[in-house]
Amino acid sequence: MKIYVDADACPVKDIVAEEGKNSRIPVVMVTSMSHYSEKQKDQEVEIIYVDTGRDAADYRIVQLCKKGDIVVTQDYGLASICLAKGCIVLHHKGFLYTNENIDQLLQSRYVNAKARKAGHRTKGPKAMTEGDRIQFKNLLREILQKEGV
């Protein structure tokens, strides 16, 4: 088992790195070259840099992840593909993507994109809160315990 993080704009990278380290599960952060840094914060976290092109990190995660891996992403499209591969997929706000909720999430994304294309304004995501961070950390811990790690 590995934990893959869609890391370009992920606000819980530190939590994932800490929990992965505590559970001795390899963590792989996939991010674009535009976020390149000479200083890697944690030697136990692997960082994979990809092109700056749209969805490049998503494509790389899809290539790498296997059944039973954990994927952290806010991208509903990536989440749906990883679910189909048998991965456990988490949103950084502390909820689990499931086969039961992914269709509704994808539909809402489609409807909002269609509205924006027609010139309408749609609400963006709510700001990340400390409560969201705690909820994410608790969910990740629960999953790691359930998986026997």
WOVENRA-V883762 format. One record per pair of residues at least 6 apart in sequence whose ideal C-beta (glycine too) atoms are under 6 Angstrom apart, sorted by the first residue. I is the first residue (numbers start at 1). J is the second residue. D is the distance in Angstrom with one decimal. If there is no record, write none. Layout:
# WOVENRA-V883762
I_J_D ; I_J_D
This chain:
# WOVENRA-V883762
1_25_5.8 ; 1_68_5.5 ; 1_69_5.9 ; 2_26_4.7 ; 2_28_5.9 ; 2_69_5.1 ; 3_16_5.9 ; 3_20_5.2 ; 3_25_5.7 ; 3_27_4.8 ; 3_70_4.5 ; 4_28_5.1 ; 4_61_5.0 ; 4_65_5.3 ; 4_71_4.9 ; 5_16_5.5 ; 5_29_4.8 ; 5_72_4.6 ; 6_57_5.6 ; 6_73_3.8 ; 7_13_5.8 ; 7_29_4.0 ; 7_30_5.9 ; 7_31_4.2 ; 8_31_5.3 ; 8_32_5.7 ; 8_57_5.9 ; 10_92_5.8 ; 11_92_5.7 ; 11_128_4.9 ; 12_92_4.6 ; 12_136_5.1 ; 15_137_5.0 ; 16_27_5.8 ; 16_72_5.9 ; 17_27_5.6 ; 17_42_5.2 ; 17_45_4.9 ; 19_140_5.2 ; 20_27_3.7 ; 21_44_5.4 ; 23_144_4.9 ; 23_149_4.6 ; 25_149_5.8 ; 27_45_4.8 ; 28_46_4.7 ; 29_45_6.0 ; 29_47_4.9 ; 30_48_4.8 ; 30_57_4.6 ; 30_60_5.1 ; 30_61_5.3 ; 32_50_5.8 ; 32_52_4.6 ; 33_49_5.0 ; 33_52_5.5 ; 34_52_4.9 ; 36_49_5.8 ; 50_56_4.2 ; 50_57_5.3 ; 50_60_5.0 ; 58_78_4.4 ; 62_81_5.4 ; 65_71_5.7 ; 65_82_5.8 ; 65_87_5.2 ; 67_86_3.3 ; 69_87_5.0 ; 70_88_4.8 ; 71_82_4.5 ; 71_87_4.9 ; 71_89_4.8 ; 72_90_5.1 ; 73_79_5.7 ; 74_91_5.8 ; 74_92_5.8 ; 76_105_4.7 ; 76_106_5.3 ; 76_109_5.2 ; 79_89_4.7 ; 79_97_4.3 ; 80_102_5.0 ; 82_89_4.9 ; 83_89_5.6 ; 83_97_5.9 ; 83_102_6.0 ; 88_143_5.8 ; 89_97_4.1 ; 90_96_6.0 ; 92_136_5.7 ; 93_132_4.7 ; 94_132_5.7 ; 94_135_3.0 ; 94_136_4.0 ; 94_139_5.1 ; 112_122_4.5 ; 115_122_5.5 ; 116_122_5.7
